[in-house]
Amino acid sequence: MVRERQLQNFDELVLAARASRTRAYAPYSNYAVGAAVLGSDGEIYKGCNVENASFGLTICAERNAIAAMVAAGCTSARAVVVVTSDAGTPCGACRQVLAEFSGPNAPVVCIGEGSEQHFTVGELLPSSFKFQ
Ligand code: THU
């Protein structure tokens, strides 16, 4: 039953990340990214990449999803799904933000068109920076 619930959550997360990817604003790179995180509150939060003519202002999908979760009052993600064309992995900045708002064992699934990669947050960023 727990496993069934987990799988259902996972399917919902994938659908949410795919839906979010269709909203990506990526006219400069043409690389659309959709992300969805499952909060510890059981809710799903979505984000897409939002680019800017001033390229450095671009915000990644993963960080937008985490920001939506935090803005809703939840500060811990249980699982993360990222959808791209090529199963690309979160950038370094996003890894640090995922480490801030999830445990090291939280799964991160990167899905492409025909391939996927599975990690944990701790695998993606061992020894993440922590403020002492
Ligand atoms: N991008 C993300 O949304 N997430 C990542 O982790 C890596 C990169 C976006 C930023 C930019 O809009 C495009 O992908 C190409 O770098």
Boltz pocket constraint, residues with backbone or C-beta under 6 A from the ligand:
constraints:
  - pocket:
      binder: B
      contacts: [[A, 25], [A, 26], [A, 29], [A, 31], [A, 33], [A, 48], [A, 49], [A, 50], [A, 51], [A, 58], [A, 59], [A, 60], [A, 61], [A, 62], [A, 89], [A, 90], [A, 91], [A, 94]]
      max_distance: 6.0
